[in-house]
Amino acid sequence: MAERSTAAVDVADNSGDQPLTAKAGQATTDGAEADDKAGTHQQKKRAESGGAARDAQPPELHSGHKLARRYRLEECVTRLEGFSSWRAVDEKLRRAVGVHVLPADHPRARPVLAAARSAALLGDPRFVQVLDAVEEDELVYVVHEWLPDATELTPLLNAGPLEPHDAYQLVSQVSQAMAAAHREGLAHLRLNPGSVLRTETGQYRIRGLAVMAALRGITSEQPQRTDTEAIGALLYAALTQRWPYENNAYGLSGLPKGVGLIAPDQVRAGVHRGLSELAMRALVNDGATASRQEQPCTTPEELAKAVAAMPRIRPPEPSFTPPSPYPRTGYPAGGYGPASVRNVHPAQPAPVPPPPPLQSGAGRALKWSVSALLIAALGLGSWQLADALLKDGESDNPRTTQSTDDGTAQKVVSHPIHITDVQDFDPLGDGSEKSRDIAKAIDDDPSTSWTTDSYTNASFGSLKEGVGLILDLGKKQPVGNVKVTFAGRTSVELRAATSDSSTMPKSLDSYQKVASGSGKDVSLKPDKPLEARYVLVWLTKLPLTNGEYRGKVSEIKVTS
């Protein structure tokens, strides 16, 4: 911790309320061009070395150049103010990486190294990770993760406003991540749509923590307020597809000049009221007035708490188009008209007439005998079919026995229990785990599934003990078996809330372990009779799938 604080002081503007951050870079490009057009709206200033940095020339590098005989530069994605950013290949580990390069005599070289090394100690998976920070051969370079499956927030916002659930996830995840960074003395100071990425799993990752600000000599007297206002601007843009300042930026139109900051729900119809007020509370740092006169959020920690206090916004229901109840027929259209028009099919041969019936007395007797045999055979077949169906019904509904007060055994029929609601449960992480897909775990369709985020090992990257799904059974009732179908061998526990719980508990301690198992098709049967309304399917070990550790629940069935 002492080493991190020292590094932070090297980058900080000592006039601030707290040390500016040692900041960790993790980016591919960072939206530099858009930010230059937008101008600066945060409370920040250029370091005194800014003029010298503009005079410094970036190192003469080219595609194919190797750093440390390991990192091969592939494509230059940013070049300005004496430094350049590249997409590169780590030939030792055979993976794509990003690299920031600047001359060792650059006035910002030392702060950049200090920021990168300090941020690398954070190790938070919500940030793009710094992999290396080196001074070598008159160059300083910072190596960071490259996320090929992630998309910048910029094109997502340009395509249109986000759904309320997506905007909620954005502000929730980013505010929690930045609150954790500030607790370790790290700030970003350049949060914008180019520095926030969304992965294919719906998780948001932040790049450029500290390093982007250090590369540009940006400091702030109030780094927490600066980052909080930037998060508010991201939420505002996500709700309205407008940038909350007068200048256009990141492909978004700014607000009309001279009217000040307008609440999102007044800019665009249908904006979620709670998120609109939250954006104003975060942007109050720049003179906005929050609706309903709530206190402004001046730190990421306060903003994260305000998000957590909101009613949870559910993901939209998947769209479904029912099939037509009337199947198409092969009959030609326009059935009325001349026969030559109607008859579009080739003529069929006339049916052969049956032979005439027997007219003699023996013939009539034979006819009645055959009829009687057919009737008898039909009755016997019907009886056998009914008996088989009854037996199948008994096998589909297994019976268990329970003892009555007088010691006799009484049969109890096991029947399926309808799951009225399901919620994702991540109390030890960021509070959400792929909530948009939770309904796929109980939709009676094995081809769909709820999938967790990906992790670096089977124990959730050593970040937490597990994640799960809370099942609401509608009312307190006996639970005999919970069958869970996974895509790979997964360790799982069945936990139950206390039988008198009338509301869904939100803490892990509120659920007691009643069964456990491991495999692809796991039946979780409580050791003792259980009555509950809320049960928790709690995943504790994840399978390795396509090089990633990830849980995948295809179907959950509950029976009494």
Secondary structure, DSSP 8 states (H G I E B T S, - for coil): -HHHHHHHHHHS-TTSSS---------S---HHHHHHH---SS-EE-TTHHHHHHS------TT-EETTTEEEEEEEEEETTEEEEEEEETTTTEEEEEEEEETTSTTHHHHHHHHHHHHTT--TTB--EEEEEEETTEEEEEEE--TT-EEHHHHHHH----HHHHHHHHHHHHHHHHHHHHTT---S--STTSEEE-TTS-EEE--TTHHHHHHTEE-SSHHHHHHHHHHHHHHHHHHSB-SSSS-BTTBB---TTS----HHHHSTT--HHHHHHHHHHHGGGT---GGG-----SHHHHHHHHHHS--------------SS------S---S-HHHH--S--------------SHHHHHHHHHHHHHHHHHHHHHHHHHHHHHHHHHHHHS-EEEEE-TTS-EEEEE--EE---EEEEE-TTTTS-SSGGGGGGGSSS-TT--EE---BSSTTGGGT-S-EEEEEEEEEEEE--EEEEEEEEEEEEEEEEE-TT--S---SGGGEEEEEEEEEEEEEE--SS--EEEEEEEEEEE--EETTEE--EEEEEEEE-
